[in-house]
């Protein structure tokens, strides 16, 4: 699903990534761990095409993303990559179902189809009764599950998550982690997750440790 070779990234004189090589299979849950400042989020942003490597090759679902122009890259990101962040980034003026539909609208999906897909996701996540609630009316765990539904609306090749349970209490965090594995098992979803949560890292199919901008050798579960 993801093949990264020789990924380098610097900001000014600071070299953050020093030749990262990764191979992530379809239907895997992969955790990226390491100390703060090791380059985890930088790597995730490059995989998510939110940032560009200075050099190296990145192939996602068979597409070499470095060869795409800005317009094609934006369309690829919308269709192929879902994002879940520590702070859910739901738009406060919109309801849960409206927030879920936004990436579908951006991708040109008709409103009726987007709404139907969003309703199915809400049902799958046991949130149907919350669909007309705005973010301020939802618990932290509910908000994050809405963010997961939003990430899934376009049937992405991969979902990238940056500390997705970092802002949740332990019970909600456990429920979110279980949801990721359920989505992997039942929908065949691939996840790449930056996390400081040792429980999630231990459960993952592969844990990638970043240290000083390089990958520490690791084994798949």
C-alpha positions as CSV (number, residue, x, y, z in Angstrom):
1,X,0.0,0.0,0.0
2,X,2.8,2.4,0.9
3,X,6.4,2.2,-0.3
4,X,8.8,5.0,0.8
5,X,12.4,4.9,-0.2
6,X,15.2,7.3,0.9
7,X,12.9,10.0,2.3
8,X,14.8,13.1,3.4
9,X,13.4,16.3,4.8
10,X,15.1,19.4,6.2
11,X,13.9,22.7,7.5
12,X,16.6,25.2,7.0
13,X,19.8,23.6,8.5
14,X,17.8,21.1,10.6
15,X,17.7,17.7,9.0
16,X,14.5,16.0,10.3
17,X,14.3,12.9,8.2
18,X,17.6,11.2,7.1
19,X,16.7,8.6,4.6
20,X,13.5,6.8,5.7
21,X,12.6,3.5,4.1
22,X,9.1,2.0,4.7
23,X,7.0,-0.8,3.3
24,X,3.4,-0.9,4.6
25,X,1.0,-3.6,3.4
26,X,-2.7,-3.3,2.6
27,X,-5.0,-4.1,5.6
28,X,-2.2,-3.4,8.1
29,X,-2.3,-1.2,11.2
30,X,1.1,0.4,11.6
31,X,2.1,2.5,14.6
32,X,4.9,5.0,14.3
33,X,6.5,5.7,17.7
34,X,9.5,7.6,19.0
35,X,10.5,10.6,21.2
36,X,9.1,14.0,20.6
37,X,11.1,15.7,17.8
38,X,12.2,12.4,16.2
39,X,10.4,13.2,13.0
40,X,7.2,11.1,13.4
41,X,4.7,13.8,12.4
42,X,6.9,15.1,9.6
43,X,7.0,11.6,8.1
44,X,3.2,11.3,8.5
45,X,2.6,14.6,6.8
46,X,4.9,13.5,3.9
47,X,3.0,10.2,3.5
48,X,-0.2,12.2,3.6
49,X,1.1,14.5,0.8
50,X,0.6,17.5,3.1
51,X,4.3,18.2,2.9
52,X,6.9,17.2,0.3
53,X,10.2,15.4,0.8
54,X,13.4,17.1,-0.3
55,X,14.3,13.8,-2.0
56,X,13.2,10.2,-2.1
57,X,10.4,8.2,-3.6
58,X,6.9,7.7,-2.2
59,X,4.4,5.3,-3.8
60,X,0.9,5.0,-2.4
61,X,-1.6,2.5,-3.8
62,X,0.5,2.2,-7.0
63,X,0.9,5.9,-7.6
64,X,4.2,7.7,-7.4
65,X,2.9,10.9,-5.7
66,X,6.1,12.9,-6.4
67,X,5.2,13.0,-10.1
68,X,1.8,14.6,-9.6
69,X,1.2,18.3,-10.1
70,X,-0.6,20.3,-7.4
71,X,-4.1,19.8,-8.8
72,X,-3.6,16.1,-9.3
73,X,-2.1,15.7,-5.9
74,X,-5.0,17.5,-4.2
75,X,-7.4,15.1,-6.0
76,X,-5.3,12.1,-5.0
77,X,-5.2,13.2,-1.4
78,X,-9.0,13.7,-1.3
79,X,-9.8,10.3,-2.8
80,X,-7.0,8.1,-1.4
81,X,-6.1,9.4,2.0
82,X,-8.2,9.9,5.1
83,X,-7.0,11.9,8.1
84,X,-7.7,11.7,11.8
85,X,-6.0,14.2,14.1
86,X,-5.5,14.5,17.9
87,X,-7.8,17.5,17.8
88,X,-10.7,16.3,15.6
89,X,-10.9,19.6,13.6
90,X,-14.7,19.2,13.1
91,X,-16.3,22.4,11.9
92,X,-18.4,23.7,14.8
93,X,-21.1,25.3,12.8
94,X,-22.0,22.0,11.0
95,X,-23.8,18.9,12.3
96,X,-22.1,15.6,12.6
97,X,-23.4,14.3,9.3
98,X,-22.5,17.5,7.5
99,X,-18.9,17.3,8.8
100,X,-18.7,13.7,7.6
101,X,-19.9,14.7,4.1
102,X,-17.4,17.5,3.5
103,X,-14.6,15.5,1.9
104,X,-17.2,13.8,-0.3
105,X,-18.5,17.2,-1.5
106,X,-15.0,18.3,-2.2
107,X,-14.5,15.2,-4.3
108,X,-17.6,16.0,-6.3
109,X,-20.0,13.4,-4.9
110,X,-23.7,14.2,-5.2
111,X,-25.3,15.3,-2.0
112,X,-27.8,12.4,-1.9
113,X,-25.0,9.8,-2.4
114,X,-22.8,11.5,0.2
115,X,-25.6,11.7,2.7
116,X,-26.5,8.0,2.2
117,X,-22.8,7.0,2.7
118,X,-22.5,9.2,5.8
119,X,-25.7,7.6,7.3
120,X,-24.3,4.1,6.8
121,X,-21.1,5.1,8.5
122,X,-23.0,6.6,11.4
123,X,-25.0,3.4,11.7
124,X,-21.8,1.4,11.6
125,X,-20.3,3.5,14.4
126,X,-23.4,3.5,16.5
127,X,-23.9,7.2,16.1
128,X,-27.1,7.5,14.2
129,X,-28.9,9.3,17.0
130,X,-26.1,12.0,17.0
131,X,-26.2,12.8,13.3
132,X,-27.9,16.2,13.8
133,X,-25.8,17.2,16.8
134,X,-23.1,19.8,16.4
135,X,-19.6,19.1,17.8
136,X,-20.2,21.0,21.0
137,X,-23.1,18.6,21.8
138,X,-20.9,15.5,21.4
139,X,-18.5,13.9,23.9
140,X,-14.8,13.8,23.0
141,X,-15.0,10.1,22.0
142,X,-18.1,10.8,19.8
143,X,-16.3,13.7,18.1
144,X,-13.4,11.5,17.3
145,X,-15.6,8.8,15.9
146,X,-17.2,11.4,13.7
147,X,-13.7,12.4,12.6
148,X,-13.1,8.7,11.7
149,X,-16.3,8.6,9.7
150,X,-15.2,11.7,7.9
151,X,-11.9,10.1,7.1
152,X,-13.7,7.0,5.6
153,X,-16.4,8.7,3.5
154,X,-14.4,8.5,0.3
155,X,-13.2,4.9,0.8
156,X,-9.6,5.9,1.1
157,X,-6.7,3.6,0.4
158,X,-5.1,4.5,3.8
159,X,-6.1,6.4,6.9
160,X,-3.4,8.4,8.6
161,X,-3.9,9.3,12.3
162,X,-1.7,11.7,14.3
163,X,-2.1,11.0,18.1
164,X,-5.8,10.1,17.5
165,X,-6.4,9.1,21.2
166,X,-4.1,11.6,22.7
167,X,-6.9,13.9,23.7
168,X,-9.3,11.2,25.0
169,X,-9.8,9.6,28.4
170,X,-8.5,6.0,28.8
171,X,-12.0,4.4,28.1
172,X,-12.6,6.4,25.0
173,X,-9.1,5.8,23.8
174,X,-9.5,2.0,24.2
175,X,-12.8,2.2,22.2
176,X,-11.1,4.1,19.5
177,X,-8.3,1.6,19.2
178,X,-10.8,-1.3,19.0
179,X,-12.6,0.6,16.3
180,X,-9.4,0.8,14.2
181,X,-9.0,-2.9,14.4
182,X,-12.6,-3.5,13.6
183,X,-12.3,-1.3,10.5
184,X,-9.2,-3.2,9.5
185,X,-10.9,-6.6,10.0
186,X,-14.3,-5.9,8.5
187,X,-13.5,-3.2,5.8
188,X,-9.9,-4.0,5.0
189,X,-8.8,-0.6,6.0
190,X,-5.1,0.3,6.2
191,X,-4.0,2.6,9.1
192,X,-0.8,4.5,9.8
193,X,-0.8,6.0,13.3
194,X,1.6,8.2,15.1
195,X,1.1,7.5,18.7
196,X,2.7,7.7,22.2
197,X,0.2,5.1,23.4
198,X,2.1,1.9,24.2
199,X,-1.0,-0.3,24.2
200,X,-1.9,0.7,20.7
201,X,1.7,0.3,19.5
202,X,1.8,-3.2,21.0
203,X,-1.5,-4.2,19.3
204,X,-0.4,-3.0,15.9
205,X,0.7,-5.3,13.0
206,X,3.9,-3.3,12.8
207,X,5.5,-0.8,15.0
208,X,8.0,1.6,13.4
209,X,10.3,3.4,15.7
210,X,11.8,6.7,14.5
211,X,15.0,7.8,16.2
212,X,17.0,10.9,15.2
213,X,15.3,10.9,11.8
214,X,15.9,7.3,10.9
215,X,14.0,4.0,11.3
216,X,15.1,1.6,14.0
217,X,14.8,-2.0,12.6
218,X,11.6,-3.7,13.7
219,X,9.5,-6.8,13.0
220,X,5.9,-7.3,12.0
221,X,3.7,-8.9,14.6
